[in-house]
Amino acid sequence: MSRILDQRSLLLVISFLTNLQSTKVLSEWKRCGDRECETAMIRVQATADYLGPDCRYLNFKEGEEIIVYSKLSRKSENLWTGSKGKDFGYFPKDAVKVEEVYIAEEVEVPTKVNQY
């Protein structure tokens, strides 16, 4: 019985740490095509398969097209956000190549933190 409680306690700690990591702000700033980050900036094509570490990330296969809406800046410049069909999330810019540029001039804005 003690061993089962130890295993459950360990799983609870792992679950808590995983949830804590997923709420961490990746960057305080991002670059967008407009102040609301609603305008598509560029269209990219995946150069490799990508599976993100959690649900905030966009998973894709090599060759798929992604529309980019923002690029994190300052702290995490290697992450962009975009959509593929109904899916939306972060992905590394090194896993894609630019196919078409829609917005030439980018605006830097603070990232928003949802408050519930």
Sequence and secondary structure as in RCSB ss.txt:
>XXXX:A:sequence
MSRILDQRSLLLVISFLTNLQSTKVLSEWKRCGDRECETAMIRVQATADYLGPDCRYLNFKEGEEIIVYSKLSRK
SENLWTGSKGKDFGYFPKDAVKVEEVYIAEEVEVPTKVNQY
>XXXX:A:secstr
 HHHHHHHHHHHHHHHHHHHHHTS S SEEEESSTTS S  EEEEESS B  SSTTB  B TT EEEEEEEEETT
 TTEEEEEETTEEEEEEGGGEEEEEES SS EEEE      
